[in-house]
Amino acid sequence: METNFVLVFTTAEAFKAEIAKEILDDNDIKCVVMNQQDSVIPSIGEIEIYVHENDLELALDILKKLKN
């Protein structure tokens, strides 16, 4: 992974990760999605989304409603 990227969002639900990625893309925030879920038992593990540290505050503000 590129340096200076920080975790901004985690979820066990793939659809929420996809929504978060689309929202960030729509706001011109580059993100990296890492699926840490088990391939056999998807309920084990989470999907993590990382953004550059310079975009952290904006990304957190944009995604705060999705976390609820």
N, CA, C and O atoms as a GROMACS GRO file, in nm:
protein
  272
    1MET      N    1   0.085  -0.118   0.000
    1MET     CA    2   0.000   0.000   0.000
    1MET      C    3   0.089   0.124   0.000
    1MET      O    4   0.200   0.123   0.053
    2GLU      N    5   0.038   0.227  -0.059
    2GLU     CA    6   0.112   0.353  -0.062
    2GLU      C    7   0.131   0.406   0.080
    2GLU      O    8   0.053   0.374   0.170
    3THR      N    9   0.232   0.485   0.098
    3THR     CA   10   0.257   0.540   0.231
    3THR      C   11   0.162   0.656   0.259
    3THR      O   12   0.104   0.714   0.167
    4ASN      N   13   0.147   0.688   0.385
    4ASN     CA   14   0.064   0.798   0.432
    4ASN      C   15  -0.085   0.775   0.412
    4ASN      O   16  -0.162   0.871   0.408
    5PHE      N   17  -0.126   0.650   0.401
    5PHE     CA   18  -0.268   0.620   0.396
    5PHE      C   19  -0.313   0.574   0.534
    5PHE      O   20  -0.241   0.502   0.602
    6VAL      N   21  -0.432   0.617   0.575
    6VAL     CA   22  -0.485   0.585   0.707
    6VAL      C   23  -0.624   0.523   0.695
    6VAL      O   24  -0.698   0.552   0.601
    7LEU      N   25  -0.657   0.439   0.790
    7LEU     CA   26  -0.786   0.373   0.793
    7LEU      C   27  -0.895   0.475   0.823
    7LEU      O   28  -0.886   0.552   0.919
    8VAL      N   29  -0.999   0.474   0.739
    8VAL     CA   30  -1.107   0.570   0.758
    8VAL      C   31  -1.242   0.501   0.780
    8VAL      O   32  -1.334   0.562   0.834
    9PHE      N   33  -1.254   0.375   0.737
    9PHE     CA   34  -1.385   0.308   0.744
    9PHE      C   35  -1.366   0.158   0.746
    9PHE      O   36  -1.284   0.104   0.672
   10THR      N   37  -1.442   0.089   0.830
   10THR     CA   38  -1.444  -0.057   0.830
   10THR      C   39  -1.588  -0.105   0.837
   10THR      O   40  -1.673  -0.040   0.898
   11THR      N   41  -1.613  -0.218   0.774
   11THR     CA   42  -1.745  -0.278   0.777
   11THR      C   43  -1.734  -0.425   0.743
   11THR      O   44  -1.640  -0.468   0.676
   12ALA      N   45  -1.830  -0.502   0.789
   12ALA     CA   46  -1.837  -0.643   0.753
   12ALA      C   47  -1.934  -0.663   0.637
   12ALA      O   48  -1.949  -0.774   0.586
   13GLU      N   49  -1.999  -0.554   0.594
   13GLU     CA   50  -2.100  -0.561   0.489
   13GLU      C   51  -2.044  -0.503   0.358
   13GLU      O   52  -2.011  -0.385   0.350
   14ALA      N   53  -2.034  -0.589   0.257
   14ALA     CA   54  -1.974  -0.550   0.130
   14ALA      C   55  -2.046  -0.432   0.066
   14ALA      O   56  -1.981  -0.346   0.006
   15PHE      N   57  -2.178  -0.427   0.077
   15PHE     CA   58  -2.251  -0.318   0.013
   15PHE      C   59  -2.217  -0.183   0.076
   15PHE      O   60  -2.213  -0.082   0.006
   16LYS      N   61  -2.192  -0.180   0.207
   16LYS     CA   62  -2.154  -0.054   0.272
   16LYS      C   63  -2.016  -0.010   0.227
   16LYS      O   64  -1.991   0.110   0.210
   17ALA      N   65  -1.925  -0.105   0.209
   17ALA     CA   66  -1.791  -0.071   0.161
   17ALA      C   67  -1.799  -0.013   0.020
   17ALA      O   68  -1.729   0.083  -0.011
   18GLU      N   69  -1.883  -0.071  -0.064
   18GLU     CA   70  -1.898  -0.021  -0.200
   18GLU      C   71  -1.959   0.119  -0.201
   18GLU      O   72  -1.917   0.205  -0.278
   19ILE      N   73  -2.057   0.142  -0.116
   19ILE     CA   74  -2.118   0.275  -0.105
   19ILE      C   75  -2.014   0.376  -0.058
   19ILE      O   76  -2.005   0.486  -0.114
   20ALA      N   77  -1.936   0.340   0.043
   20ALA     CA   78  -1.832   0.430   0.094
   20ALA      C   79  -1.731   0.464  -0.015
   20ALA      O   80  -1.693   0.580  -0.031
   21LYS      N   81  -1.688   0.364  -0.090
   21LYS     CA   82  -1.594   0.387  -0.199
   21LYS      C   83  -1.652   0.481  -0.303
   21LYS      O   84  -1.584   0.574  -0.348
   22GLU      N   85  -1.776   0.459  -0.342
   22GLU     CA   86  -1.841   0.545  -0.441
   22GLU      C   87  -1.855   0.689  -0.391
   22GLU      O   88  -1.833   0.784  -0.467
   23ILE      N   89  -1.890   0.705  -0.265
   23ILE     CA   90  -1.904   0.839  -0.208
   23ILE      C   91  -1.769   0.912  -0.210
   23ILE      O   92  -1.761   1.028  -0.248
   24LEU      N   93  -1.664   0.842  -0.171
   24LEU     CA   94  -1.531   0.903  -0.171
   24LEU      C   95  -1.488   0.936  -0.314
   24LEU      O   96  -1.434   1.044  -0.338
   25ASP      N   97  -1.510   0.844  -0.407
   25ASP     CA   98  -1.476   0.869  -0.547
   25ASP      C   99  -1.552   0.991  -0.601
   25ASP      O  100  -1.494   1.073  -0.672
   26ASP      N  101  -1.679   1.001  -0.566
   26ASP     CA  102  -1.760   1.115  -0.613
   26ASP      C  103  -1.709   1.248  -0.559
   26ASP      O  104  -1.733   1.353  -0.618
   27ASN      N  105  -1.638   1.243  -0.447
   27ASN     CA  106  -1.582   1.364  -0.386
   27ASN      C  107  -1.434   1.379  -0.415
   27ASN      O  108  -1.364   1.454  -0.347
   28ASP      N  109  -1.385   1.307  -0.516
   28ASP     CA  110  -1.245   1.314  -0.561
   28ASP      C  111  -1.145   1.281  -0.451
   28ASP      O  112  -1.038   1.341  -0.443
   29ILE      N  113  -1.182   1.185  -0.367
   29ILE     CA  114  -1.092   1.137  -0.263
   29ILE      C  115  -1.046   0.998  -0.303
   29ILE      O  116  -1.125   0.904  -0.313
   30LYS      N  117  -0.915   0.986  -0.326
   30LYS     CA  118  -0.858   0.857  -0.363
   30LYS      C  119  -0.863   0.764  -0.242
   30LYS      O  120  -0.826   0.803  -0.131
   31CYS      N  121  -0.909   0.641  -0.264
   31CYS     CA  122  -0.915   0.546  -0.154
   31CYS      C  123  -0.867   0.409  -0.198
   31CYS      O  124  -0.864   0.376  -0.317
   32VAL      N  125  -0.829   0.330  -0.100
   32VAL     CA  126  -0.785   0.193  -0.122
   32VAL      C  127  -0.875   0.104  -0.039
   32VAL      O  128  -0.892   0.126   0.081
   33VAL      N  129  -0.934   0.003  -0.103
   33VAL     CA  130  -1.022  -0.091  -0.034
   33VAL      C  131  -0.947  -0.222  -0.015
   33VAL      O  132  -0.894  -0.280  -0.110
   34MET      N  133  -0.944  -0.269   0.109
   34MET     CA  134  -0.878  -0.396   0.139
   34MET      C  135  -0.981  -0.489   0.203
   34MET      O  136  -1.032  -0.463   0.312
   35ASN      N  137  -1.010  -0.598   0.133
   35ASN     CA  138  -1.105  -0.696   0.184
   35ASN      C  139  -1.030  -0.796   0.271
   35ASN      O  140  -0.954  -0.879   0.219
   36GLN      N  141  -1.052  -0.790   0.400
   36GLN     CA  142  -0.985  -0.878   0.496
   36GLN      C  143  -1.076  -0.994   0.538
   36GLN      O  144  -1.045  -1.066   0.632
   37GLN      N  145  -1.188  -1.010   0.466
   37GLN     CA  146  -1.281  -1.116   0.502
   37GLN      C  147  -1.228  -1.252   0.456
   37GLN      O  148  -1.158  -1.263   0.356
   38ASP      N  149  -1.264  -1.354   0.532
   38ASP     CA  150  -1.228  -1.491   0.497
   38ASP      C  151  -1.302  -1.531   0.370
   38ASP      O  152  -1.421  -1.502   0.356
   39SER      N  153  -1.235  -1.597   0.278
   39SER     CA  154  -1.298  -1.633   0.152
   39SER      C  155  -1.400  -1.746   0.166
   39SER      O  156  -1.489  -1.759   0.083
   40VAL      N  157  -1.387  -1.826   0.269
   40VAL     CA  158  -1.481  -1.936   0.291
   40VAL      C  159  -1.596  -1.892   0.382
   40VAL      O  160  -1.712  -1.928   0.358
   41ILE      N  161  -1.564  -1.816   0.484
   41ILE     CA  162  -1.666  -1.768   0.579
   41ILE      C  163  -1.659  -1.616   0.583
   41ILE      O  164  -1.588  -1.560   0.666
   42PRO      N  165  -1.734  -1.548   0.493
   42PRO     CA  166  -1.724  -1.402   0.483
   42PRO      C  167  -1.761  -1.326   0.611
   42PRO      O  168  -1.726  -1.209   0.625
   43SER      N  169  -1.831  -1.392   0.703
   43SER     CA  170  -1.868  -1.322   0.826
   43SER      C  171  -1.748  -1.303   0.919
   43SER      O  172  -1.758  -1.235   1.021
   44ILE      N  173  -1.635  -1.365   0.884
   44ILE     CA  174  -1.512  -1.348   0.961
   44ILE      C  175  -1.424  -1.245   0.890
   44ILE      O  176  -1.385  -1.265   0.774
   45GLY      N  177  -1.394  -1.138   0.959
   45GLY     CA  178  -1.311  -1.033   0.901
   45GLY      C  179  -1.393  -0.915   0.853
   45GLY      O  180  -1.516  -0.919   0.854
   46GLU      N  181  -1.324  -0.811   0.812
   46GLU     CA  182  -1.392  -0.688   0.769
   46GLU      C  183  -1.328  -0.635   0.641
   46GLU      O  184  -1.221  -0.677   0.600
   47ILE      N  185  -1.398  -0.542   0.582
   47ILE     CA  186  -1.348  -0.469   0.465
   47ILE      C  187  -1.303  -0.333   0.516
   47ILE      O  188  -1.378  -0.264   0.585
   48GLU      N  189  -1.181  -0.295   0.482
   48GLU     CA  190  -1.123  -0.170   0.530
   48GLU      C  191  -1.102  -0.074   0.414
   48GLU      O  192  -1.063  -0.114   0.304
   49ILE      N  193  -1.128   0.053   0.441
   49ILE     CA  194  -1.106   0.158   0.340
   49ILE      C  195  -1.006   0.258   0.396
   49ILE      O  196  -1.022   0.309   0.507
   50TYR      N  197  -0.905   0.285   0.316
   50TYR     CA  198  -0.798   0.377   0.353
   50TYR      C  199  -0.798   0.498   0.260
   50TYR      O  200  -0.827   0.485   0.141
   51VAL      N  201  -0.766   0.614   0.316
   51VAL     CA  202  -0.750   0.737   0.237
   51VAL      C  203  -0.616   0.800   0.274
   51VAL      O  204  -0.558   0.768   0.378
   52HIS      N  205  -0.568   0.889   0.191
   52HIS     CA  206  -0.444   0.961   0.221
   52HIS      C  207  -0.468   1.046   0.345
   52HIS      O  208  -0.577   1.100   0.364
   53GLU      N  209  -0.367   1.058   0.428
   53GLU     CA  210  -0.382   1.132   0.554
   53GLU      C  211  -0.428   1.276   0.534
   53GLU      O  212  -0.492   1.333   0.623
   54ASN      N  213  -0.397   1.337   0.420
   54ASN     CA  214  -0.442   1.473   0.394
   54ASN      C  215  -0.593   1.481   0.371
   54ASN      O  216  -0.652   1.588   0.385
   55ASP      N  217  -0.655   1.370   0.335
   55ASP     CA  218  -0.800   1.367   0.308
   55ASP      C  219  -0.879   1.310   0.426
   55ASP      O  220  -1.001   1.296   0.416
   56LEU      N  221  -0.812   1.278   0.534
   56LEU     CA  222  -0.877   1.209   0.646
   56LEU      C  223  -0.995   1.286   0.702
   56LEU      O  224  -1.104   1.229   0.713
   57GLU      N  225  -0.978   1.410   0.737
   57GLU     CA  226  -1.086   1.488   0.799
   57GLU      C  227  -1.208   1.497   0.708
   57GLU      O  228  -1.321   1.477   0.753
   58LEU      N  229  -1.185   1.527   0.581
   58LEU     CA  230  -1.296   1.538   0.486
   58LEU      C  231  -1.365   1.402   0.468
   58LEU      O  232  -1.488   1.395   0.466
   59ALA      N  233  -1.287   1.296   0.456
   59ALA     CA  234  -1.344   1.162   0.438
   59ALA      C  235  -1.427   1.122   0.560
   59ALA      O  236  -1.536   1.067   0.545
   60LEU      N  237  -1.376   1.147   0.679
   60LEU     CA  238  -1.452   1.115   0.801
   60LEU      C  239  -1.583   1.191   0.806
   60LEU      O  240  -1.686   1.136   0.844
   61ASP      N  241  -1.579   1.317   0.769
   61ASP     CA  242  -1.700   1.399   0.769
   61ASP      C  243  -1.801   1.347   0.667
   61ASP      O  244  -1.921   1.341   0.696
   62ILE      N  245  -1.755   1.309   0.551
   62ILE     CA  246  -1.843   1.259   0.444
   62ILE      C  247  -1.905   1.124   0.483
   62ILE      O  248  -2.022   1.099   0.455
   63LEU      N  249  -1.827   1.039   0.546
   63LEU     CA  250  -1.872   0.903   0.575
   63LEU      C  251  -1.940   0.886   0.710
   63LEU      O  252  -1.986   0.776   0.740
   64LYS      N  253  -1.950   0.990   0.791
   64LYS     CA  254  -2.003   0.973   0.926
   64LYS      C  255  -2.148   0.922   0.927
   64LYS      O  256  -2.186   0.847   1.017
   65LYS      N  257  -2.228   0.960   0.830
   65LYS     CA  258  -2.367   0.914   0.825
   65LYS      C  259  -2.375   0.766   0.788
   65LYS      O  260  -2.466   0.695   0.831
   66LEU      N  261  -2.280   0.720   0.707
   66LEU     CA  262  -2.280   0.580   0.663
   66LEU      C  263  -2.244   0.485   0.777
   66LEU      O  264  -2.285   0.369   0.776
   67LYS      N  265  -2.170   0.533   0.875
   67LYS     CA  266  -2.127   0.448   0.987
   67LYS      C  267  -2.244   0.411   1.078
   67LYS      O  268  -2.236   0.311   1.150
   68ASN      N  269  -2.347   0.487   1.077
   68ASN     CA  270  -2.461   0.461   1.167
   68ASN      C  271  -2.548   0.353   1.118
   68ASN      O  272  -2.648   0.320   1.183
   0.00000   0.00000   0.00000
